[in-house]
Amino acid sequence: MRFSPDDVVCRVALNLGRVRTPEEALRAWLPLVSGLRPVSMRFEAAGPDGLRRGYLADLLVVFPPPEGGTALDRLLAPVGELARRLGLDPAAFEVDEDGLGGALNVKEEQDGSPYGAYLVLALTGADPLNPEGEQADYDDTGEDLL
Protein backbone atom coordinates (compact mmCIF):
# COMPACT_ATOMS: atom_id res chain seq x y z
CA MET A 1 0.00 0.00 0.00
CA ARG A 2 1.38 3.41 -0.94
CA PHE A 3 1.05 6.54 1.16
CA SER A 4 1.80 10.20 0.67
CA PRO A 5 5.26 11.09 2.08
CA ASP A 6 3.51 13.40 4.56
CA ASP A 7 0.78 11.00 5.75
CA VAL A 8 1.01 9.82 9.33
CA VAL A 9 0.45 6.06 9.23
CA CYS A 10 -0.43 4.28 12.47
CA ARG A 11 -0.72 0.63 13.44
CA VAL A 12 -2.96 0.06 16.44
CA ALA A 13 -2.88 -3.26 18.29
CA LEU A 14 -5.96 -4.08 20.37
CA ASN A 15 -6.74 -6.94 22.73
CA LEU A 16 -9.99 -7.59 24.55
CA GLY A 17 -9.04 -10.42 26.86
CA ARG A 18 -12.31 -10.79 28.74
CA VAL A 19 -14.73 -11.19 25.86
CA ARG A 20 -15.88 -14.69 25.05
CA THR A 21 -17.22 -14.40 21.50
CA PRO A 22 -16.16 -12.63 18.31
CA GLU A 23 -19.49 -10.82 18.30
CA GLU A 24 -18.74 -9.28 21.70
CA ALA A 25 -15.33 -8.12 20.52
CA LEU A 26 -16.68 -6.63 17.30
CA ARG A 27 -19.47 -4.81 19.16
CA ALA A 28 -16.91 -3.35 21.58
CA TRP A 29 -14.66 -2.20 18.72
CA LEU A 30 -17.39 -0.94 16.37
CA PRO A 31 -17.47 2.67 17.69
CA LEU A 32 -13.69 2.91 17.40
CA VAL A 33 -13.50 1.38 13.93
CA SER A 34 -16.36 3.46 12.55
CA GLY A 35 -14.77 6.62 13.94
CA LEU A 36 -11.20 5.93 12.79
CA ARG A 37 -12.12 4.43 9.42
CA PRO A 38 -8.95 2.31 9.08
CA VAL A 39 -7.68 1.48 5.60
CA SER A 40 -7.01 -2.07 6.75
CA MET A 41 -7.98 -4.19 9.74
CA ARG A 42 -7.52 -7.72 10.96
CA PHE A 43 -9.48 -9.47 13.73
CA GLU A 44 -8.68 -12.87 15.20
CA ALA A 45 -9.00 -15.02 18.26
CA ALA A 46 -5.92 -15.02 20.45
CA GLY A 47 -3.96 -18.25 20.24
CA PRO A 48 -4.44 -20.65 23.16
CA ASP A 49 -0.69 -20.74 23.83
CA GLY A 50 -0.05 -17.03 23.35
CA LEU A 51 0.50 -14.22 25.84
CA ARG A 52 -2.91 -12.69 25.12
CA ARG A 53 -6.42 -14.03 25.66
CA GLY A 54 -9.75 -13.21 24.04
CA TYR A 55 -9.66 -11.39 20.70
CA LEU A 56 -7.06 -9.32 18.89
CA ALA A 57 -7.35 -6.60 16.28
CA ASP A 58 -4.79 -4.78 14.17
CA LEU A 59 -5.85 -1.49 12.57
CA LEU A 60 -3.96 0.49 9.94
CA VAL A 61 -5.04 4.13 10.16
CA VAL A 62 -3.83 6.94 7.91
CA PHE A 63 -3.99 10.60 8.90
CA PRO A 64 -3.27 13.42 6.48
CA PRO A 65 -0.70 15.73 8.06
CA PRO A 66 -1.93 18.92 9.70
CA GLU A 67 -0.88 22.16 8.07
CA GLY A 68 2.20 24.00 9.31
CA GLY A 69 4.66 23.23 12.03
CA THR A 70 7.74 21.05 11.97
CA ALA A 71 7.82 17.41 10.85
CA LEU A 72 7.69 16.43 14.52
CA ASP A 73 4.63 18.63 15.10
CA ARG A 74 2.91 17.05 12.09
CA LEU A 75 3.60 13.61 13.58
CA LEU A 76 2.59 14.38 17.16
CA ALA A 77 -0.72 16.10 16.39
CA PRO A 78 -2.53 13.08 14.85
CA VAL A 79 -0.80 10.59 17.15
CA GLY A 80 -1.92 12.62 20.19
CA GLU A 81 -5.48 12.72 18.89
CA LEU A 82 -5.42 8.96 18.27
CA ALA A 83 -4.00 8.24 21.74
CA ARG A 84 -6.73 10.32 23.40
CA ARG A 85 -9.41 8.57 21.35
CA LEU A 86 -8.01 5.22 22.51
CA GLY A 87 -7.98 6.36 26.14
CA LEU A 88 -4.18 6.44 26.30
CA ASP A 89 -1.77 9.14 27.45
CA PRO A 90 -0.27 10.95 24.41
CA ALA A 91 2.76 11.88 26.54
CA ALA A 92 3.72 8.17 26.60
CA PHE A 93 4.44 8.25 22.83
CA GLU A 94 8.19 7.82 22.33
CA VAL A 95 9.56 9.42 19.17
CA ASP A 96 12.36 7.66 17.26
CA GLU A 97 15.73 9.33 16.66
CA ASP A 98 14.69 10.59 13.20
CA GLY A 99 11.58 12.28 14.56
CA LEU A 100 9.49 10.65 11.82
CA GLY A 101 7.91 7.87 13.84
CA GLY A 102 7.66 6.25 17.21
CA ALA A 103 5.69 4.02 19.52
CA LEU A 104 3.27 4.18 22.40
CA ASN A 105 3.54 0.93 24.34
CA VAL A 106 1.15 0.39 27.25
CA LYS A 107 3.35 -0.97 30.02
CA GLU A 108 0.71 -1.90 32.57
CA GLU A 109 -2.59 -3.60 31.76
CA GLN A 110 -4.48 -1.24 34.06
CA ASP A 111 -3.17 1.69 32.00
CA GLY A 112 -4.90 0.29 28.90
CA SER A 113 -7.77 1.75 26.99
CA PRO A 114 -11.42 0.71 26.99
CA TYR A 115 -10.76 -0.77 23.54
CA GLY A 116 -7.83 -2.83 24.78
CA ALA A 117 -5.23 -0.78 22.89
CA TYR A 118 -1.77 -1.87 23.99
CA LEU A 119 0.49 -0.68 21.18
CA VAL A 120 0.45 2.22 18.72
CA LEU A 121 3.19 2.44 16.11
CA ALA A 122 3.44 5.51 13.89
CA LEU A 123 5.58 6.46 10.92
CA THR A 124 5.45 9.38 8.52
CA GLY A 125 4.86 8.28 4.94
CA ALA A 126 4.92 4.49 5.41
CA ASP A 127 3.43 1.57 7.28
CA PRO A 128 5.43 1.20 10.52
CA LEU A 129 5.50 -2.59 10.11
CA ASN A 130 6.46 -2.44 6.45
CA PRO A 131 8.38 0.80 5.77
CA GLU A 132 9.65 -0.31 2.36
CA GLY A 133 6.07 -0.73 1.15
CA GLU A 134 6.61 -4.18 -0.34
CA GLN A 135 4.75 -7.27 0.71
CA ALA A 136 7.11 -9.71 2.38
CA ASP A 137 7.17 -13.17 0.85
CA TYR A 138 8.50 -15.86 3.16
CA ASP A 139 7.18 -18.96 1.37
CA ASP A 140 10.68 -20.03 0.35
CA THR A 141 12.92 -22.00 2.71
CA GLY A 142 15.62 -19.34 2.62
CA GLU A 143 18.39 -21.84 1.81
CA ASP A 144 19.71 -19.52 -0.90
CA LEU A 145 20.51 -16.95 1.78
CA LEU A 146 22.91 -19.23 3.65
BAFI-3210 file (N, C-alpha, C; in Angstrom, 3 decimals, decimal comma, padded with zeros to 6 digits):
// residues 146
n [1|2|3|4|5|6|7|8|9|10|11|12|13|14|15|16|17|18|19|20|21|22|23|24|25|26|27|28|29|30|31|32|33|34|35|36|37|38|39|40|41|42|43|44|45|46|47|48|49|50|51|52|53|54|55|56|57|58|59|60|61|62|63|64|65|66|67|68|69|70|71|72|73|74|75|76|77|78|79|80|81|82|83|84|85|86|87|88|89|90|91|92|93|94|95|96|97|98|99|100|101|102|103|104|105|106|107|108|109|110|111|112|113|114|115|116|117|118|119|120|121|122|123|124|125|126|127|128|129|130|131|132|133|134|135|136|137|138|139|140|141|142|143|144|145|146]
n.u [000,848|000,582|001,540|001,137|004,089|003,864|001,810|000,610|001,014|-000,478|-000,263|-002,394|-002,662|-004,908|-006,489|-008,943|-009,310|-011,215|-013,549|-015,838|-016,817|-016,568|-018,446|-018,985|-016,504|-016,335|-018,572|-017,711|-015,546|-016,666|-017,557|-015,050|-013,757|-015,555|-015,296|-012,551|-012,069|-010,253|-007,800|-007,167|-007,796|-007,542|-008,946|-008,877|-009,030|-007,279|-004,375|-004,331|-001,996|-000,666|000,488|-001,647|-005,186|-008,612|-009,714|-008,061|-007,101|-005,879|-005,283|-004,878|-004,325|-004,627|-003,577|-003,980|-001,423|-001,372|-001,623|001,226|003,870|006,605|008,150|008,051|005,966|003,871|003,715|003,171|000,681|-001,587|-001,061|-001,303|-004,028|-005,139|-004,213|-005,589|-008,229|-008,172|-008,019|-005,576|-002,456|-001,134|001,399|002,976|003,929|006,741|009,161|011,069|014,641|014,881|012,714|010,504|008,756|007,504|006,574|003,907|003,669|001,788|002,514|001,513|-001,259|-003,506|-003,300|-004,356|-006,602|-010,197|-010,757|-008,894|-006,416|-002,993|-000,665|000,677|001,968|003,692|004,479|005,845|004,711|004,840|003,956|004,359|005,079|005,966|007,982|009,246|007,281|006,751|005,247|006,065|007,497|007,648|007,553|009,481|012,212|014,544|017,095|018,834|019,923|021,847]
n.v [-001,167|002,181|005,402|008,934|010,958|012,614|011,675|010,475|007,398|004,888|001,989|000,136|-001,890|-004,027|-005,635|-007,493|-009,117|-010,250|-010,852|-013,250|-014,097|-013,657|-011,842|-010,216|-008,922|-007,547|-005,849|-004,263|-002,973|-001,626|001,200|002,500|001,636|002,554|005,274|005,813|004,813|002,837|001,942|-000,626|-003,664|-006,270|-009,007|-011,429|-014,500|-014,855|-016,844|-020,070|-020,684|-018,339|-015,078|-013,417|-013,236|-013,888|-011,721|-010,308|-007,363|-005,611|-002,517|-000,388|002,857|005,928|009,227|012,401|014,885|017,585|021,085|023,228|023,853|021,880|018,815|017,032|018,149|017,709|014,974|014,434|015,663|014,191|011,675|012,198|012,865|010,400|008,746|009,885|009,316|006,574|006,316|006,550|007,887|010,579|011,611|009,435|008,534|007,631|009,108|008,245|008,350|009,765|011,394|010,936|008,957|006,581|005,030|004,015|002,290|000,395|-000,128|-001,219|-003,297|-002,173|000,426|000,482|001,009|001,504|000,071|-001,857|-001,198|-001,660|-001,115|001,347|002,142|004,466|006,115|008,420|008,685|005,933|002,471|001,467|-001,185|-002,126|-000,519|-000,294|-000,708|-002,942|-006,125|-008,733|-011,838|-014,948|-017,589|-019,271|-021,479|-020,236|-021,169|-020,293|-018,045|-018,708]
n.w [000,000|-000,821|000,397|000,937|001,195|003,372|004,954|008,088|009,312|011,133|013,155|015,097|017,839|019,356|022,140|023,540|026,279|027,919|026,662|025,309|022,870|019,278|018,373|020,602|020,856|018,390|018,617|020,756|019,588|017,440|017,637|017,720|015,343|013,378|013,780|013,362|010,828|009,490|006,975|006,666|008,384|010,806|012,457|015,020|016,900|019,926|020,213|021,822|023,187|023,427|024,655|025,041|025,642|024,644|022,124|019,282|017,501|014,671|013,439|010,650|010,260|008,595|008,637|007,256|007,111|009,481|008,722|008,524|010,985|012,347|011,129|013,237|014,770|012,987|013,090|015,816|016,345|015,030|016,201|018,928|019,040|018,262|020,376|022,574|021,778|021,988|024,676|025,890|027,172|025,540|026,069|026,564|024,172|022,406|020,531|017,641|016,782|014,394|014,353|012,837|013,375|015,806|018,964|021,099|023,844|025,934|029,167|031,550|032,270|033,516|032,711|030,234|027,430|026,974|024,737|024,651|023,640|023,222|021,947|019,868|016,853|014,875|011,804|009,547|006,321|005,649|006,262|009,552|010,144|007,777|006,274|003,763|001,948|000,425|-000,029|002,099|001,324|002,414|001,698|000,663|001,530|002,265|001,955|-000,028|001,012|002,779]
ca.u [000,000|001,376|001,052|001,799|005,256|003,512|000,779|001,012|000,446|-000,434|-000,717|-002,961|-002,881|-005,962|-006,744|-009,993|-009,041|-012,308|-014,726|-015,882|-017,223|-016,157|-019,487|-018,737|-015,326|-016,676|-019,467|-016,908|-014,656|-017,394|-017,471|-013,688|-013,500|-016,357|-014,765|-011,205|-012,125|-008,949|-007,675|-007,008|-007,982|-007,522|-009,475|-008,676|-009,005|-005,922|-003,964|-004,436|-000,685|-000,050|000,498|-002,910|-006,424|-009,747|-009,661|-007,060|-007,349|-004,788|-005,846|-003,962|-005,041|-003,830|-003,990|-003,269|-000,698|-001,931|-000,880|002,197|004,665|007,745|007,820|007,689|004,626|002,914|003,596|002,594|-000,719|-002,531|-000,801|-001,917|-005,482|-005,416|-004,002|-006,727|-009,413|-008,009|-007,978|-004,178|-001,772|-000,270|002,762|003,716|004,438|008,188|009,560|012,355|015,730|014,690|011,580|009,490|007,906|007,659|005,686|003,266|003,542|001,152|003,353|000,707|-002,589|-004,481|-003,173|-004,897|-007,766|-011,424|-010,759|-007,828|-005,225|-001,769|000,486|000,452|003,192|003,437|005,580|005,454|004,860|004,923|003,430|005,433|005,497|006,463|008,380|009,655|006,075|006,607|004,753|007,106|007,171|008,501|007,182|010,684|012,917|015,621|018,387|019,709|020,513|022,907]
ca.v [000,000|003,407|006,542|010,204|011,088|013,396|010,999|009,817|006,056|004,282|000,628|000,062|-003,265|-004,076|-006,942|-007,593|-010,424|-010,788|-011,187|-014,688|-014,399|-012,633|-010,820|-009,278|-008,117|-006,631|-004,813|-003,348|-002,198|-000,942|002,668|002,908|001,377|003,458|006,625|005,931|004,428|002,314|001,479|-002,070|-004,185|-007,722|-009,471|-012,866|-015,021|-015,022|-018,248|-020,652|-020,741|-017,025|-014,217|-012,692|-014,026|-013,206|-011,386|-009,324|-006,600|-004,779|-001,490|000,493|004,128|006,942|010,601|013,421|015,730|018,915|022,162|024,003|023,225|021,050|017,413|016,432|018,634|017,051|013,606|014,385|016,104|013,083|010,593|012,620|012,723|008,965|008,243|010,321|008,573|005,216|006,357|006,441|009,142|010,953|011,876|008,174|008,246|007,824|009,421|007,659|009,331|010,591|012,283|010,653|007,872|006,253|004,016|004,176|000,929|000,392|-000,972|-001,900|-003,605|-001,242|001,693|000,295|001,747|000,708|-000,765|-002,831|-000,783|-001,871|-000,681|002,220|002,436|005,514|006,460|009,383|008,277|004,494|001,566|001,203|-002,591|-002,438|000,797|-000,306|-000,731|-004,180|-007,274|-009,711|-013,169|-015,863|-018,955|-020,033|-021,997|-019,340|-021,843|-019,522|-016,951|-019,225]
ca.w [000,000|-000,941|001,157|000,668|002,079|004,561|005,751|009,333|009,230|012,474|013,437|016,440|018,290|020,369|022,732|024,550|026,861|028,736|025,861|025,045|021,498|018,313|018,299|021,703|020,519|017,300|019,164|021,577|018,720|016,372|017,686|017,397|013,929|012,552|013,944|012,792|009,416|009,080|005,595|006,750|009,739|010,963|013,726|015,197|018,262|020,447|020,241|023,160|023,828|023,351|025,835|025,124|025,659|024,038|020,699|018,886|016,282|014,171|012,570|009,935|010,165|007,906|008,902|006,482|008,061|009,699|008,071|009,308|012,029|011,970|010,851|014,520|015,103|012,091|013,584|017,158|016,388|014,847|017,152|020,187|018,887|018,271|021,742|023,405|021,351|022,507|026,137|026,303|027,446|024,414|026,537|026,598|022,834|022,329|019,167|017,257|016,658|013,202|014,559|011,823|013,842|017,212|019,520|022,395|024,340|027,251|030,020|032,566|031,761|034,064|031,998|028,900|026,991|026,988|023,538|024,779|022,887|023,989|021,181|018,724|016,110|013,892|010,922|008,524|004,935|005,406|007,276|010,522|010,108|006,450|005,771|002,356|001,147|-000,342|000,706|002,381|000,852|003,155|001,367|000,349|002,712|002,623|001,815|-000,905|001,783|003,648]
c.u [000,896|000,702|001,760|002,992|004,961|002,431|001,388|000,258|000,632|-000,952|-001,192|-003,242|-003,854|-006,115|-007,827|-009,916|-010,198|-013,573|-014,661|-016,225|-016,715|-017,185|-019,314|-017,570|-015,664|-017,615|-018,684|-016,039|-015,380|-017,339|-016,088|-013,420|-014,300|-015,867|-013,414|-011,167|-010,765|-008,963|-007,507|-007,235|-007,990|-008,014|-009,229|-008,766|-007,551|-005,609|-004,007|-003,104|000,012|-000,104|-000,842|-004,072|-007,502|-009,550|-008,701|-007,529|-006,105|-005,409|-004,724|-004,741|-004,109|-004,436|-003,250|-002,575|-001,418|-001,050|000,087|002,945|005,814|007,265|007,391|006,291|003,569|002,738|002,805|001,117|-001,694|-002,314|-001,414|-003,425|-005,889|-005,278|-005,164|-007,992|-009,370|-008,041|-006,582|-003,583|-000,857|001,176|003,611|004,270|005,916|008,593|010,914|013,394|015,595|013,569|010,462|008,524|008,111|006,633|005,111|002,952|002,962|001,891|002,536|-000,701|-003,636|-004,401|-003,830|-006,176|-009,023|-011,534|-009,664|-006,576|-003,998|-000,517|000,021|001,820|002,842|004,694|005,053|005,750|004,905|004,288|004,561|005,918|006,080|006,918|008,815|008,462|005,866|006,047|005,897|006,637|008,150|008,145|008,387|011,370|014,034|017,006|019,353|020,384|021,665|024,264]
c.v [001,234|004,545|007,795|010,317|011,871|012,761|010,452|008,492|005,382|002,852|000,616|-001,396|-003,231|-005,503|-006,814|-009,002|-011,037|-011,088|-012,649|-015,033|-013,313|-011,509|-009,771|-008,349|-007,106|-005,517|-003,786|-002,444|-001,366|000,582|003,197|002,779|002,324|004,895|006,821|005,652|003,929|001,876|-000,037|-002,482|-005,703|-008,065|-010,966|-013,241|-015,153|-016,513|-018,805|-020,686|-019,390|-016,262|-013,539|-013,672|-013,245|-012,993|-010,241|-008,600|-005,794|-003,813|-000,698|001,764|005,166|008,315|011,528|014,359|017,062|019,957|022,814|023,190|022,416|019,633|016,705|016,870|017,914|015,578|013,571|014,775|014,937|011,927|010,939|012,477|011,255|008,398|008,639|009,546|007,136|005,160|006,212|007,835|009,495|011,215|010,606|007,788|008,601|007,960|008,781|008,751|010,223|011,609|012,061|009,552|007,645|005,226|004,471|002,759|000,993|-000,614|-001,818|-002,124|-002,625|000,138|001,643|001,072|000,891|-000,208|-001,829|-002,471|-000,983|-001,444|000,194|002,502|003,483|005,774|007,430|008,794|006,798|003,712|001,253|-000,245|-002,994|-001,151|000,829|-000,368|-001,981|-005,270|-008,258|-011,088|-014,144|-017,321|-019,837|-020,485|-021,073|-019,950|-021,046|-018,370|-017,404|-019,137]
c.w [000,000|-000,178|000,677|001,611|003,358|005,422|007,035|009,373|010,591|012,440|014,882|016,759|019,463|020,883|023,778|025,116|027,600|027,942|025,466|023,594|020,555|018,191|019,392|021,377|019,431|017,765|019,981|020,706|017,675|016,462|017,301|015,901|013,051|012,661|013,277|011,295|008,910|007,615|005,539|008,200|009,701|012,357|013,823|016,666|018,687|020,506|021,656|023,909|023,869|024,663|026,072|025,084|024,917|022,546|020,446|017,623|015,955|013,171|011,921|009,632|009,550|008,184|007,948|007,469|008,267|009,011|009,045|010,334|011,462|011,645|012,138|014,949|014,273|012,435|014,891|017,210|016,141|015,822|018,512|020,157|018,944|019,680|022,650|023,060|021,891|024,032|026,698|026,501|026,272|024,824|026,590|025,223|022,792|020,873|018,878|017,015|015,431|013,367|013,552|012,236|015,315|017,643|020,848|022,850|025,742|028,118|030,995|032,025|032,274|033,415|030,630|028,648|027,089|025,772|023,593|023,985|023,764|023,231|020,022|018,110|015,060|013,081|009,874|007,148|004,643|006,550|008,258|010,530|008,764|005,770|004,313|001,425|000,336|000,559|000,903|001,929|001,500|002,868|001,098|001,635|003,164|002,487|000,949|-000,176|002,659|002,993]
res [m|r|f|s|p|d|d|v|v|c|r|v|a|l|n|l|g|r|v|r|t|p|e|e|a|l|r|a|w|l|p|l|v|s|g|l|r|p|v|s|m|r|f|e|a|a|g|p|d|g|l|r|r|g|y|l|a|d|l|l|v|v|f|p|p|p|e|g|g|t|a|l|d|r|l|l|a|p|v|g|e|l|a|r|r|l|g|l|d|p|a|a|f|e|v|d|e|d|g|l|g|g|a|l|n|v|k|e|e|q|d|g|s|p|y|g|a|y|l|v|l|a|l|t|g|a|d|p|l|n|p|e|g|e|q|a|d|y|d|d|t|g|e|d|l|l]
***
